[in-house]
Amino acid sequence: MRVSALLMAAGRGARFGADSPKQYLPLLGRPVLRHAAEALLRDGLVDRILPVCAAGEQERVAALLDGLPALPPVSGGDTRQGSVRAGLEALAATAGPPPDAVLVHDAARPVVPAGTVARLIAALETAPGAIPAQRVTDTLKRGDDAGRIVATVPREGLWRAQTPQAFRFPVLLAAHRAASDEATDDAQLLEAAGEAVALVEGSEGNVKITFPEDLGRVAAGLSAGLMPRIGTGFDVHRIAPGRPMVLCGVVVPCEFGLEGHSDADVGIHALCDAIYGALAEGDIGRHFPPSEMRWKDADSAQFLLHAAGRIAARGGVLANADVTLLCERPRVGPHRDAMQARLAGLLGTEASRVGVKATTTERLGFTGRGEGIAAQAAAMLLLPVG
């Protein structure tokens, strides 16, 4: 079965009260939206993701999902229903056969508990739609504008709906094309059309981030099953007149550069080794052998992107990283903020989690004599136990 997923990221999150929509806020070093996308893909049952975002946010969303099987983002509508319809029409217009099934998921739900997607897809064998939900166990009260109870609402048979919601693609597309009234979720459209929608067991862990306290609750839940892992890296490159000087992803004005098979970015190389060390996955030479000509003069940024991808593939997050450059020249201070921002961007985290600094060796040793530049780095990761 071909399964695609719509990642709904067009909301503004007014109730959250932040300057940025909640789906873009950092959660354990990565945006909420990135967590949601990776969670959809984790079981290997979803072939591709189509993000639906606000107009003007396509480039931003594409960058946040870089490296994942995601189609180019499309602009949403004025309502959630309009946004889902835009995503469905884009899937229908994509080259190749349309999907057999589609999941519709909130970008503000960064956790999709294991087994959820499998249960939803299995339910589509006997029903055109399926949603994860939880039984209402609390007593429900209806209140008025003055904050007084008006009535007690019977809770028997009531469920709290969650996402991702799963549907046979042709059925959901037809329901949206025929819809005249606004629905609060996609299952409601199938209900109105007389189609059966199955309920599968949801989870308390599938939290929709609505208020600031929700973000902390999700972070605590994700961190509970993670173990800290520390890695260190060290690298050295000789001075090479006539080459550009690239340090921590930034070209620094200098009359000389560094000798190396790639662009010789000593800072990124040390940081990659620190990450690979924390993962126990060897060093940069193992992943990008200098004997291979395709890495000749290569931009070391792609090495760090690979290292960041390995963290995500292991289900981990970067807690923080720190790089120290050892050199007499060039001066690093004027470029430190740019280096910090560049490394953070490549790692998919905020700059406050990445330290960059420089020191001299008081004119001692090869760095003191100006024969080369060294770098050392440390990285702390949080990885699933086991």
C-alpha positions in Angstrom: 0.0 0.0 0.0 1.3 3.4 -1.0 0.9 5.8 1.9 1.5 9.5 1.9 1.1 12.0 4.8 0.0 15.6 4.9 1.9 17.5 7.6 -0.4 20.4 8.5 1.7 23.4 9.4 -0.3 26.4 8.2 -1.6 27.4 11.7 -0.5 30.5 13.5 -0.8 29.1 17.1 -2.4 32.3 18.6 -3.3 30.5 21.8 0.4 29.6 22.5 1.4 33.3 22.6 4.9 33.0 21.1 6.4 35.3 18.5 6.8 32.3 16.1 4.1 29.7 15.3 4.5 26.8 17.7 5.4 24.3 15.0 8.7 26.2 14.4 9.7 26.4 18.1 12.7 24.3 19.3 12.1 21.1 21.1 15.2 19.3 22.4 17.3 21.1 19.8 15.0 20.5 16.8 11.9 22.3 15.6 8.5 20.8 16.6 7.7 20.4 13.0 10.8 18.3 12.3 10.0 16.0 15.2 6.4 15.5 13.8 7.8 14.6 10.4 10.3 12.2 11.7 7.7 10.5 14.0 5.5 9.9 11.0 8.3 8.2 9.1 9.8 6.3 12.0 7.9 3.0 11.3 8.8 3.0 7.6 5.2 2.8 6.6 4.8 6.3 5.1 6.5 6.8 1.7 6.5 10.6 1.6 5.4 13.7 3.4 3.7 16.7 1.8 4.0 19.8 4.1 1.1 22.3 4.0 2.2 25.7 5.4 1.3 29.4 5.4 2.0 31.4 2.3 5.6 32.6 2.2 6.8 29.8 4.5 7.6 27.2 1.9 11.3 27.8 1.8 11.6 27.8 5.6 9.6 24.5 5.9 11.6 22.8 3.1 14.9 23.7 4.9 13.6 22.3 8.2 12.7 19.0 6.5 15.9 18.7 4.5 17.0 15.1 4.2 13.6 13.6 4.7 11.3 12.2 1.9 9.3 15.3 1.7 7.6 16.8 -1.4 7.8 20.6 -2.0 5.6 22.4 0.5 2.3 23.9 -0.7 0.4 26.9 0.7 -2.6 26.2 2.8 -6.0 27.9 2.7 -7.8 30.3 5.1 -9.1 27.3 7.2 -7.7 23.9 8.2 -10.2 22.3 5.8 -9.0 24.5 3.0 -5.4 23.6 3.8 -6.1 19.9 3.8 -7.9 20.2 0.5 -4.9 22.1 -1.0 -2.6 19.2 0.2 -4.9 16.5 -1.3 -5.2 18.3 -4.6 -1.4 18.6 -4.7 -1.0 14.9 -4.1 -3.5 14.1 -6.8 -1.6 16.3 -9.2 1.8 14.8 -8.4 3.5 12.8 -11.1 3.0 9.0 -10.8 0.1 7.1 -9.3 -1.7 8.7 -6.4 -1.3 7.2 -2.9 -3.7 4.4 -1.8 -3.9 6.0 1.7 -3.2 9.4 3.2 -2.5 10.4 6.8 -3.4 13.9 8.0 -1.2 15.0 10.9 -0.8 18.2 13.0 2.7 19.6 12.8 2.1 20.6 16.5 2.0 16.9 17.5 5.7 16.0 17.7 5.1 12.5 19.1 3.4 9.7 17.2 3.6 6.7 19.6 5.1 3.5 18.1 2.4 1.3 16.5 -0.1 4.2 15.9 0.5 4.4 12.1 0.5 0.6 11.7 -2.9 0.3 13.6 -4.4 3.1 11.4 -3.3 1.5 8.2 -4.6 -1.9 9.3 -7.9 -0.4 10.1 -8.2 0.9 6.5 -8.6 -2.7 5.4 -12.2 -2.7 6.7 -13.1 1.0 6.9 -12.4 4.0 4.6 -11.1 6.1 7.5 -9.6 5.6 10.9 -8.5 7.9 13.7 -6.5 7.4 17.0 -8.6 8.4 20.0 -8.9 8.0 23.7 -12.0 7.4 25.8 -13.1 10.4 27.9 -12.7 9.4 31.5 -13.1 12.7 33.3 -16.5 14.1 34.2 -17.5 16.8 31.7 -19.1 20.1 32.6 -20.6 22.7 30.3 -20.0 26.2 31.5 -21.2 29.7 30.7 -19.3 32.9 29.9 -19.4 33.8 33.6 -17.4 30.7 34.5 -20.3 28.8 36.1 -21.5 25.2 35.5 -24.5 25.0 33.3 -24.8 21.2 33.0 -23.0 17.9 33.4 -22.4 16.3 30.1 -22.7 12.4 29.9 -19.3 11.0 29.0 -20.5 7.6 27.9 -19.3 6.9 24.3 -17.2 10.0 24.1 -13.7 9.9 22.7 -10.9 12.5 22.3 -9.7 12.5 18.7 -6.0 12.8 17.8 -3.9 12.8 14.7 -2.6 11.4 12.4 -5.9 10.4 10.9 -5.8 7.9 8.1 -8.1 7.6 5.1 -8.3 5.9 1.7 -7.1 8.6 -0.5 -9.9 8.7 -3.1 -12.5 8.7 -0.4 -11.1 11.7 1.5 -10.4 13.6 -1.7 -14.0 13.1 -2.8 -15.3 14.2 0.6 -13.3 17.4 0.5 -14.4 18.2 -3.0 -18.1 17.7 -2.1 -17.9 19.5 1.3 -20.0 22.6 1.8 -19.8 23.0 5.6 -16.7 23.6 7.7 -15.5 20.6 9.7 -13.2 20.5 12.7 -11.4 17.4 11.5 -11.3 15.2 8.4 -13.2 12.3 10.0 -16.2 14.7 10.3 -16.4 15.0 6.5 -16.6 11.2 6.1 -19.2 11.0 8.9 -21.3 13.6 7.0 -21.0 11.5 3.8 -22.2 8.4 5.6 -18.8 6.7 5.5 -17.6 4.5 8.4 -14.6 5.8 10.4 -12.9 3.4 12.7 -11.5 4.2 16.2 -8.1 2.9 17.1 -6.4 3.2 20.5 -4.7 6.5 21.0 -2.1 7.5 23.6 -1.6 10.2 26.3 1.9 10.7 24.8 0.4 12.0 21.5 0.2 15.6 22.8 -0.9 18.5 20.7 1.2 21.5 21.7 -1.3 24.3 22.3 0.0 26.2 25.4 3.6 26.8 26.6 3.3 24.1 29.4 2.6 21.5 26.7 6.1 22.1 25.2 7.7 21.4 28.5 5.6 18.3 29.1 6.5 16.8 25.7 10.2 17.7 26.2 10.2 15.9 29.6 8.5 12.8 28.0 11.0 12.6 25.1 14.0 13.1 27.5 12.9 10.3 29.9 14.0 7.5 27.6 17.2 9.1 26.5 20.7 8.6 27.7 23.4 11.3 27.5 26.4 10.4 25.3 29.6 12.5 25.0 32.0 12.5 22.1 35.2 14.4 21.4 37.0 15.3 18.2 40.4 16.7 17.3 41.8 17.7 13.9 44.8 19.5 12.4 45.5 21.0 9.0 48.7 22.6 7.6 48.8 26.1 6.3 48.3 26.3 2.5 48.9 29.6 0.7 46.5 30.4 -2.0 43.5 28.4 -0.6 40.5 30.0 0.9 40.3 29.9 4.7 37.1 28.1 5.8 36.5 27.8 9.5 33.3 26.4 11.0 31.5 26.9 7.7 32.5 30.5 7.3 35.0 31.9 4.7 37.4 34.1 6.7 39.4 36.8 4.9 43.1 35.6 5.1 46.1 35.5 2.8 46.3 31.7 3.3 44.1 28.7 3.8 44.5 25.2 5.0 45.8 22.1 3.2 43.4 19.1 2.9 41.5 16.8 0.6 38.3 18.7 1.1 38.0 22.4 1.9 40.0 21.6 5.1 37.5 23.1 7.5 39.3 22.0 10.6 36.4 23.2 12.9 33.7 21.2 11.2 36.0 18.1 10.9 36.6 18.1 14.7 32.9 18.6 15.4 32.0 15.7 13.0 34.4 13.4 14.8 32.9 14.4 18.2 29.4 13.5 17.0 30.5 10.3 15.3 32.4 9.5 18.6 29.3 10.0 20.7 27.4 7.7 18.3 30.2 5.2 18.4 30.3 5.3 14.6 33.9 5.8 13.9 35.4 9.1 12.5 35.0 11.4 9.5 37.5 9.4 7.5 35.3 6.3 7.8 32.3 8.1 6.3 34.1 10.3 3.8 37.4 8.6 2.9 40.1 11.0 1.6 41.0 8.4 -1.0 37.8 9.1 -2.8 38.1 11.8 -5.4 34.4 12.9 -5.0 35.4 14.6 -1.8 38.2 16.5 -3.4 37.7 20.2 -2.4 34.3 19.3 -1.1 32.3 21.7 1.2 32.6 20.3 4.7 29.1 21.5 5.4 27.8 18.3 3.8 29.9 16.2 6.3 28.2 18.0 9.2 24.8 17.5 7.7 25.5 13.8 7.4 26.6 13.7 11.1 23.4 15.5 12.1 21.4 13.0 10.0 23.0 10.2 11.9 21.8 11.6 15.2 18.2 11.8 13.8 18.5 8.3 12.4 19.3 6.9 15.8 16.3 8.7 17.3 18.6 11.1 19.2 19.0 14.8 19.7 21.9 17.2 20.1 22.1 18.6 23.6 25.0 20.9 22.8 28.3 21.2 21.0 31.5 23.2 21.6 34.4 23.9 19.2 37.7 25.5 20.1 40.0 26.7 17.3 43.8 26.8 18.2 45.7 29.3 16.0 47.7 32.5 16.0 46.0 33.7 12.8 43.4 34.6 11.5 41.4 36.4 14.2 38.3 34.4 15.0 36.5 36.8 17.3 35.0 39.0 14.5 33.5 35.9 12.9 32.4 33.9 15.9 28.7 34.8 15.8 28.6 33.9 12.1 30.3 30.6 12.8 28.0 29.8 15.6 24.9 30.5 13.4 26.3 28.5 10.5 27.0 25.4 12.6 23.6 25.6 14.4 21.9 25.8 11.0 23.7 22.8 9.7 22.9 20.9 12.9 19.2 22.0 12.8 19.4 23.5 16.3 19.5 27.0 17.9 22.7 28.9 18.1 22.6 28.9 21.9 23.4 25.2 21.8 26.6 25.6 19.8 29.7 27.2 21.3 32.6 28.5 19.2 35.8 30.0 20.6 39.5 30.4 19.8 42.7 30.5 21.7 46.4 30.7 20.9 49.2 28.5 22.2 51.3 31.4 23.3 53.5 30.9 20.1 54.4 27.4 21.2 54.3 24.4 19.0 53.2 24.2 15.3 50.2 26.4 15.8 52.4 29.0 17.6 54.8 28.9 14.7 52.0 29.5 12.2 52.5 26.1 10.5 48.9 25.0 10.9 45.6 25.2 12.7 44.1 22.7 15.2 40.6 22.3 16.5 39.1 20.3 19.3 35.3 19.7 19.8 32.9 18.1 22.2 29.3 17.1 21.6 26.7 15.8 23.9 23.9 13.8 22.4 20.7 12.3 24.0 20.1 8.8 22.5 17.4 6.2 23.2 18.5 3.7 25.8 19.6 0.5 24.2 
